[in-house]
Amino acid sequence: MIQDETQGEVSVVTARPPRRPEVAPPLPRRAVPRWLRSRTAIAVAMCLPLLLLIGGLIAYPFFYSIYLSMLNKRETAFVGLANFRFLLRRDTFWLVVHNSFLFTLTAVFFKASLGFILALIIHTLPERGQRLWRGIALIPWVMPLALSTLGWWWIFEPTHSALNWILVQLGISPKPWLSEPGWARFATILVNIWYGTPFFLIMYLAGLKSISQELYESSAIDGANAWQRLRYITLPMLKNLIAITMLFSTIVTFANFDIVRVLTRGGPRYSTHLFGTYAFNVGIESGDVPLGAAVALFMFPILAISAFLILRGIQRSQA
Amino acid sequence: MPKEIYGWDDASNNRWLISGKGSAIINPPSAWAVAKRDRPEVAAQCWHHDVPRGPQGRFRGSLPFTWGVWKFSKNKEAAKALLLHLSQKEQQWKLIEASQGYDTPQLPAFYDHPIWAEIEPPKGGQYNYMVRGDEKLVVCGWPAKPDIAANIYKRYLLPVMVGKVTSGGEPPKEAVRWAVNELEGYMRG
């Protein structure tokens, strides 16, 4: 018997020597260039395609949009921050800021709440039932958003709304889903909640499964009720996960485009325009690319600050 | 005017007319063409007439499409010859027939095509689609310069301004102040 140093356990050495694993003969050293022999060089080489993609599709357009936002309307002269100052004096821009915050805060709150509640419910189901419900719940998230929003548009259609038809059958007056600012905002937020809730559901479900059952068992022995288990075990254990999912969802929701574009095109009376749709309307549809770039770039400091605060909170809680 | 128009898209007035809910729209005969295909009994009751006269006259909205050759084109002469050929009466009439009279020529000299008098149902219903009386064709945003007019059109300045009063309950002066603020944005250099 010998002592296995790596495992710290005792094992028996049998009479037959262990089979050597069949490995390919090493390449002659001349075939591998010297610069590729270091692990760092291989790591860089393997990451290069990703770095090129990020550089070409994210970094370059980002810096180019900063450059564009500092040009005049005809893109012939450098105007510094004049476009940003100009936007701050426009009523419509402040309406877009208001819409974007209302849309994002409301949608993320309800997506996170509903996702959490649904995750708790599905987590209590037997494993077989969970698979079915997990699959069903994911459908809104895996469907192409522009396509599913088109379906919602038919449901809310101003003149022949299917939902209004049902309401009338039930004796309820029809609602102006897309033609009155309050209802139009409600409709766009509702579709975003419908689409985004499965993301939270899956993340929270994964988080719930990672919590040790022993914690719940020992708290049950101490007499903790369901609310106390949720308050003092589940929520603290999922705290970082909740923060990260909220951050991701805030970024995606704030930059939303598809839902508003398909459902309302920013109307009625600009009441549902978000940064993304308004930037498209100003920059592409109306031909003022520098001002459109400036509208889009207003999102950056807002999202950067919220990301910084959330990530700092996570770092502190881990420390 | 129904309240739902504030949520309409380009085709909503067609659907409104064809559904039997609506009786009058200000539109080219696309609604009639769709009705002819899907609800012939509705198409048979459609009739095109001039827009009502206002204090300054009759103004009909127009959406002209133009042809051109790029400055950087490699074969400008051939391109110009093609456009000249397509602009001749013979070719223009073929285009008019292909669109059942929906696409109209810009030149009144081509208005004598018989399609607007003969196409049915009902016979003669589309005759007045061509400007034959005292209507004036105007482009949205006119008489502003083209780049500003394009902004007025694409950013829905006029419908939003009117909607602020008729649907939003804002005083007309407030709606005009908003439109002036928007226009300043369109006119920046």
Chai-1 contact restraints between the chains, C-beta under 6 A:
chainA,res_idxA,chainB,res_idxB,connection_type,confidence,min_distance_angstrom,max_distance_angstrom,comment,restraint_id
A,N72,B,G189,contact,1.0,0.0,6.0,A-B,restraint_1
A,K73,B,R188,contact,1.0,0.0,6.0,A-B,restraint_2
A,K73,B,G189,contact,1.0,0.0,6.0,A-B,restraint_3
A,R90,B,G185,contact,1.0,0.0,6.0,A-B,restraint_4
A,D91,B,W178,contact,1.0,0.0,6.0,A-B,restraint_5
A,D91,B,N181,contact,1.0,0.0,6.0,A-B,restraint_6
A,P158,B,E4,contact,1.0,0.0,6.0,A-B,restraint_7
A,P158,B,G7,contact,1.0,0.0,6.0,A-B,restraint_8
A,P158,B,W8,contact,1.0,0.0,6.0,A-B,restraint_9
A,T159,B,E4,contact,1.0,0.0,6.0,A-B,restraint_10
A,T159,B,W16,contact,1.0,0.0,6.0,A-B,restraint_11
A,P176,B,K3,contact,1.0,0.0,6.0,A-B,restraint_12
A,L178,B,G7,contact,1.0,0.0,6.0,A-B,restraint_13
A,S179,B,E4,contact,1.0,0.0,6.0,A-B,restraint_14
A,S179,B,Y6,contact,1.0,0.0,6.0,A-B,restraint_15
A,S179,B,G7,contact,1.0,0.0,6.0,A-B,restraint_16
A,P268,B,Y6,contact,1.0,0.0,6.0,A-B,restraint_17
A,P268,B,G7,contact,1.0,0.0,6.0,A-B,restraint_18
A,R269,B,V160,contact,1.0,0.0,6.0,A-B,restraint_19
A,R269,B,G163,contact,1.0,0.0,6.0,A-B,restraint_20
A,E285,B,K154,contact,1.0,0.0,6.0,A-B,restraint_21
A,S286,B,N151,contact,1.0,0.0,6.0,A-B,restraint_22
A,S286,B,K154,contact,1.0,0.0,6.0,A-B,restraint_23
A,S286,B,R155,contact,1.0,0.0,6.0,A-B,restraint_24
